[in-house]
């Protein structure tokens, strides 16, 4: 068995930063919000 972590990198093209419930409470994106809360978010990935 490998001791290296499993890494899943999810990115989308042309999605504005405030179109997720994790950054905008007016939008409902429960599955993406859960990924954001349990994982790592890159705030300045250009």
Buried (B, 14 or more C-beta within 10 A) or exposed (E): EEEEEEEEEEEEEEEEEEEBBBBEEEEEBEEBBEBBEEEEEEEEEE
